[in-house]
Amino acid sequence: MIAHTPTLFAAVALVATILAFCLLLVGQFNRGDNLLLTGCGLLAHALAYVCYTLFGHAPLWVSYVLANSLLSLALAFYSASLFRVRERPVPWRPIFAIPLLMLQGLISLLETVEPRMLLAALVLMLQCALILYWARQRALHKGRAHLLLVIGAGISLVGLGMRVVAVLAGTAQEMRYDTSNLKQTVSVAIGTATVMMYSIGLVLMAKERSESRLQHLAGHDVLTGTGNRRAILERFEFELQQARAAQYSLAVAMIDIDHFKRINDVHGHLAGDEVLCHCVRQLQQRLREGDSLGRYGGEEFLLLLPRTEGEGALAALNGLREAMARNPARFAGLEIELCFSVGLWCGVPGEDDTPARLIAKADAALYLAKAGGRNAVRLAA
Ligand SMILES: Nc1nc2c(ncn2[C@@H]2O[C@H](COP(=O)(O)OP(=O)(O)OP(=O)(O)O)[C@@H](O)[C@H]2O)c(=O)[nH]1
């Protein structure tokens, strides 16, 4: 089916304009995310296609030079949006230098046909290839959004490649913006797919990013960054099942910083906060892979050591306690010494051992450690 090319251009412009206004409306409320940049890209994309529809009716600097420079600007915005959504610094200058160079190059080649077509297609191809490269670089999560963006960049490379082939084959006239033929129909259809895939891909990336942020917040302690009570209890359920099924010993340690209230009273709450963070850093540095730490409450931490017998657990916890005593926290130029007490339960969990029950046992041992003078590890009976 051969469609009327200027009408197709107008349809793409309309779709891009609607999408752009939706994103600009949503994005303006949060300038930190990438929706605003994606919206600007779509607006430039829409304007480019408006200029294409004017081919043959408006001067060439509008329908060709401005049109292609606007398309290049759209790709620059999409690139910036990609950096923003990945929370990486946006290289504004190089990204936006490309459309400017395109503008300059097209102005100087305005009187030619093939060279200016080649320049426009090759620069746009370079930008799509860069988007592909940046999308793959340091992509932590290659989900649906990533796939859409990669497909979008890939097919736009194909569409632009068709233009380059036409020029090199001496059939550049077939790709004039006011000519309707199968190649043009395919090429503009690819342009439409590109608009949709870039914009939906980038919006989905923003959604995936906020979902992973929320997921992180739901399972982590805001102050120390370690797992929160919910997360460590969930982990406890899992570890308990594993240990019960494979019949190995699990160590459950309740760690409580000694005289923490005094630290707050003497040095202030901020110093107390720093002591908590220091404590988590010190513990995390020394844990094995597979061990799990979480903040159970104020200055109390729950540590799970799978496949650990009583003696090994006592040695590990005493090692942690001594390391803490050797490494005071630092706050406002002061050294704040700290130590902690530990209540430890260790064994192969039975059918009726629940997290609550084992925590109660570790808590009872912790109470004895505190009552015995603190800075000690006590094994539960
Ligand atoms: N800075 C700071 N303090 C906290 C935080 N959460 C709880 N606290 C304080 O931690 C203190 C805990 O005090 P206590 O339960 O009396 O325990 P303690 O002083 O460590 O005494 P022992 O456990 O018996 O050695 C309280 O003063 C809480 O206000 C926090 O996130 N930051």
The ligand as a Tripos MOL2 file, in Angstrom:
@<TRIPOS>MOLECULE
LIG
   32    34     1     0     0
SMALL
NO_CHARGES

@<TRIPOS>ATOM
      1 N1         20.3610    9.1470   67.2180 N.pl3     1 LIG1
      2 C1         19.4090    8.2060   67.2020 C.ar      1 LIG1
      3 N2         18.9440    7.6850   68.3520 N.ar      1 LIG1
      4 C2         18.0170    6.7150   68.3140 C.ar      1 LIG1
      5 C3         17.5150    6.2380   67.0910 C.ar      1 LIG1
      6 N3         16.6050    5.2810   67.3540 N.ar      1 LIG1
      7 C4         16.5460    5.1620   68.7080 C.ar      1 LIG1
      8 N4         17.4100    6.0270   69.2900 N.ar      1 LIG1
      9 C5         17.6670    6.2280   70.7240 C.3       1 LIG1
     10 O1         18.3500    5.1060   71.2410 O.3       1 LIG1
     11 C6         18.2060    5.1480   72.6480 C.3       1 LIG1
     12 C7         18.1130    3.7480   73.1630 C.3       1 LIG1
     13 O2         18.2050    3.8210   74.5410 O.3       1 LIG1
     14 P1         17.9850    2.5990   75.5200 P.3       1 LIG1
     15 O3         16.9300    1.6780   74.9720 O.co2     1 LIG1
     16 O4         17.7880    3.1280   76.8830 O.co2     1 LIG1
     17 O5         19.3070    1.7700   75.4130 O.3       1 LIG1
     18 P2         20.8130    2.1300   75.7940 P.3       1 LIG1
     19 O6         21.0220    3.5180   76.2150 O.co2     1 LIG1
     20 O7         21.6440    1.7020   74.5980 O.co2     1 LIG1
     21 O8         21.0850    1.2000   76.9980 O.3       1 LIG1
     22 P3         21.4540   -0.3250   76.9630 P.3       1 LIG1
     23 O9         20.8350   -0.9460   75.7660 O.co2     1 LIG1
     24 O10        20.8630   -0.8490   78.2190 O.co2     1 LIG1
     25 O11        22.9350   -0.4370   76.9560 O.co2     1 LIG1
     26 C8         16.9830    5.9980   72.9440 C.3       1 LIG1
     27 O12        17.3920    7.1840   73.5910 O.3       1 LIG1
     28 C9         16.4140    6.3320   71.5670 C.3       1 LIG1
     29 O13        15.8960    7.6390   71.5150 O.3       1 LIG1
     30 C10        18.0110    6.8250   65.8780 C.ar      1 LIG1
     31 O14        17.6210    6.4860   64.7540 O.2       1 LIG1
     32 N5         18.9590    7.7910   65.9820 N.ar      1 LIG1
@<TRIPOS>BOND
     1     1     2 1
     2     2     3 ar
     3     2    32 ar
     4     3     4 ar
     5     4     5 ar
     6     4     8 ar
     7     5     6 ar
     8     5    30 ar
     9     6     7 ar
    10     7     8 ar
    11     8     9 1
    12     9    10 1
    13     9    28 1
    14    10    11 1
    15    11    12 1
    16    11    26 1
    17    12    13 1
    18    13    14 1
    19    14    15 2
    20    14    16 1
    21    14    17 1
    22    17    18 1
    23    18    19 2
    24    18    20 1
    25    18    21 1
    26    21    22 1
    27    22    23 2
    28    22    24 1
    29    22    25 1
    30    26    27 1
    31    26    28 1
    32    28    29 1
    33    30    31 2
    34    30    32 ar
@<TRIPOS>SUBSTRUCTURE
     1 LIG1         1 GROUP 0 **** ****
